[in-house]
Every structure is written in structure tokens, then in C-alpha cells.
């Protein structure tokens, strides 16, 4: 569902500014401590592998939901708590772990986060009951947001501040590939060999990522100016909270549908279970298109693109509610949902960058929390209407309502100008506002 990443702009504590009048050196030093060319690509690959692993486990549960429900003897709406638990883990873990680990070496922190992620997925594979599976998924969500925020800082370190966009795009490429390849593949594995093996394979991916991070990423101590106090300083402006709130509500609309996309396609649309992975792959393609389109539009007008994202997502959800019984139109609507949700996601993330010019790691983690709060609330509300006997198309109308509420929030109170960058010694991570949109994901 993916999120705002702390890209460590030039002048931040994690990316020291270049000497005035000199071009940053390439290869062996795009910035102090930057990795040489022989280490840059492997380090970015390790980070992208982490993005792929996390993206796969976040969205794979949607395709595995009927299998888990059948095996554990629970209803699909009740099993939906597995999705909600993961999202709540991200909501809580992203700011909490980022704050508590403010002084920890970034490489050490990445290794610890990925180790916890791996252990939680192995626990999910061996969960003896739905309750244990919910606990395992909650624990797996805890490292999610912090990994992406800290990973972007590490990527900036190895490529240099002037190419920080490359570092972020590599991690987001991992998420995109996860939705095109990893999620459908895990669904196929779950259908053919059992959902437990699908989670076990994600655990194996985590181990591979651990090895890659250990071998290819350099040590990265935090700067002297970084502390819990400076991390908390990003939360002192109203516009940041409004943008984050609008994002959590709007993405709740998308997740109300996507959380139950597998039973929707099989029970309502009439597709065979074996077709679901293909539709999930097409959804991932739609997300990729939405990322590219959203980036171009946000470059021109951020707030206008936010409005376009909300409106288009609401229209697509209504279309799905009306045409969900038609195989062609239902699949087309789901692909369109991937496009529109990513336009909304990337523009909201850019808006969050604009309203938090001194954005430290905690500011980035807050976006992960907000969007995954939408994941949790959307899955919960979608499950409520299904459990109430309204059918698998009802979440589309719930989603459209949530998207409308998010749009109203933006139009009424979310259009205030972004605050100026804060400078001086009291804001060691302050930097000019970077209005270049970072690649986004609906994942958390």
C-alpha cells in the first residue's frame, strides 16, 4: 500500500551538504562516507529485496484469505482481522521503533528490523490457530514503516544526496515488483501447496535479505544532532496531521475492497480461483501505471493531483459496485483502482513532503502509519458489511463513502499553504522543501 519516505534531502543530518562551489564526487564519494561504485548497486539491490519481501507479505494475505479461513475454520470477515492486525502493526511500529532507535546505527537497525520481520513470517507459517496468526501478522507489521524510512536514508548514503531519488525508487521498485510478481506467485503457491508454505517462503526471502544487507550495506552511524527530541519536532504542524488524516481515510476506501478481492472475484464475479493471481498481477501493473502518471501530475500541481486521486478512486469504486458481476468490467475496475489509488498515494506523499519541510525519520514513519490505518479501518469496515449479510460488493460502496470523506477533508481544511523550511540549530534536519514526488505504494 506502501508511503512518505524520508529521503534525507541535502542539508539534512543524514545527508551532509556538499561544499559550496564544488560538485559532489562520483563513484567513491557522492557524499561523506558514500559507498564506492562496486558497492552502490549491491546495496540498493539489498534494499530493493527488502521492499520486495515486505510488499509481498503485506498484500499476499488478500489473495490467501479464503484459504486461511477454510483451513482454520473461520469466516472470511473474521479472518480479515489478519489483514487488520498487520496494518495496526505498521501504524504502531513505524513511529515507535523509529523514535526508540533514533541513535542506533542505520545498518544495525535495518538488520534488526528485517530479522524481526523474518521471524514473524515464520511464526505465521506455523500458527496453530487464527489467534496466533493474528499475533504473528501484527508483529510482522511492526518493522514495516521503519524499514522503509531507514532504508531510504541508507540508500541516500550509498549513492550520495544528489541522487537520493534513485535510492527511493529502487526500494519502491521492490514494492511494485512484489505486486506484479510476488503477490500472485504467493497466491499460486498457497492454492497449490497451502497458505502456510506461502508465508514460509516470505520468511526465506527475509533470510536472503538479511544476508544481502549484512554483506552489501555499510555501517551508518547517526549524526550528533539526531535524537528523540528532533524526531518529534516534525509533528508540530497542523497541515501534516490533516494530510495524514485525509490519506488514512482515503486509502481506507481502497483497502475496503482490496482486502476481500479474492472472494469478490470468485463468489460474485464468477471467476475461477486459479484466475485470482492473474487479476492481482494486473492490479500491480495498474499500480505501476498510477505511480508514473501520479508523479507527472504531482510535478505540475500537487493539491490538484490529490483532488484528482480522490475523485477518480471514488468513481472507480462506484463503478465496481455497479459492475462487479461482469467479469470484464470487474477486472477492468480493479486494474483502474490500482491506477487511481497510486495517483492518490503519490500526490498525498508529495503533499506530506511539502507540509513537513524539516521532515526527519519520524515524519516519514507517520505517513506509513496513516496509510496503514486506512488499511486496517478499510479491512474492518469491509468485513463488517460482509458479516452483516450485504455481500461482497458492499465494501465497494463503503470504500466510495470513505473516499468522499477524505475528499471533503482536503477541500475544507487541507488546502493551507505549506510552511516554510525551518532553519537554525534548533532544527538540525531542516532542509529546503523537496517538491519532487517520491515513488509511492499503497502498501504500508
PyMOL commands that set and color helices and strands:
alter all, ss='L'
color gray80, all
select helices_A, chain A and resi 37-72+76-79+81-100+106-125+130-142+144-159+161-193+195-216+228-235+238-258+261-269+273-300+302-323+327-355+361-387+394-413
alter helices_A, ss='H'
color red, helices_A
deselect
rebuild
show_as cartoon
